[in-house]
Amino acid sequence: VQPDFVFYDAGVDIYMHDKLGRLKVSENGIRQRDRWVLDKCVSLGIPVAAVVGGGYDKDVDVLARRHAIVHEECSYVWRKHTMWSR
């Protein structure tokens, strides 16, 4: 089955120090997850929209950095697949 579209909610409540998520994933692990999901969608020709979600931290700058990971990985995948030439 190939979906027509993927709506990717890139929640960061999986982060190891998140008080609610408790999943013990590092920032690098979040980055690897986001890159894999985005790259898989693009490689299979499936349109994908990614949004930030989840994640709880009293330090909003640190939380914002975690949320920015998905945008950085979108940029990486865009460059990897030279999507500007499509």
C-alpha positions in Angstrom: 0.0 0.0 0.0 1.3 3.4 -1.0 -0.4 6.4 0.7 -1.3 9.4 -1.4 0.1 11.7 1.3 1.9 11.5 4.7 1.2 14.0 7.5 4.2 13.6 9.8 3.8 14.8 13.4 7.4 15.0 14.5 6.8 15.0 18.2 9.8 15.5 20.5 8.2 14.2 23.6 10.3 11.0 23.0 13.3 13.0 24.2 15.2 11.3 27.0 14.6 14.0 29.6 11.0 14.8 28.6 8.9 14.6 31.8 5.9 13.1 30.0 7.3 11.1 27.1 9.8 8.9 29.0 11.1 7.2 25.9 14.8 7.9 26.4 15.6 9.0 22.8 18.6 11.4 22.4 18.5 14.5 20.2 20.6 12.6 17.7 18.0 9.8 17.8 15.3 12.3 17.0 17.4 13.6 14.1 17.9 10.1 12.8 14.1 9.3 13.1 13.2 12.5 11.3 15.7 12.0 8.5 14.6 8.4 8.0 10.9 9.2 7.8 11.4 12.2 5.4 13.9 10.4 3.2 11.7 7.3 3.0 8.7 9.4 1.9 10.7 11.3 -0.7 12.4 8.2 -2.0 9.1 6.5 -2.5 7.6 9.6 -4.2 5.1 10.2 -1.4 4.3 13.8 -0.6 5.0 14.6 3.0 4.1 17.5 5.3 5.9 17.7 8.6 4.8 19.6 11.7 6.3 19.9 15.1 4.4 18.4 18.0 4.8 17.2 21.6 7.7 18.0 23.7 7.8 19.6 27.2 10.6 21.5 28.7 10.8 24.6 31.0 13.7 25.9 28.9 11.9 27.1 25.8 15.2 27.7 23.9 16.2 24.0 24.3 12.7 22.9 23.4 12.8 25.1 20.3 16.1 23.5 19.3 14.5 20.1 19.4 11.6 21.2 17.4 13.9 22.7 14.8 15.5 19.3 14.1 12.6 18.3 11.7 13.1 21.5 9.7 16.8 20.9 9.5 16.2 17.4 8.3 13.7 18.6 5.7 16.4 20.9 4.4 18.9 18.0 4.3 16.5 15.7 2.4 15.6 18.5 0.0 19.3 19.0 -0.8 20.0 15.3 -1.0 17.3 14.7 -3.6 18.0 18.0 -5.4 14.3 18.7 -5.1 14.7 22.3 -6.5 15.2 20.7 -10.0 11.9 18.8 -10.0 
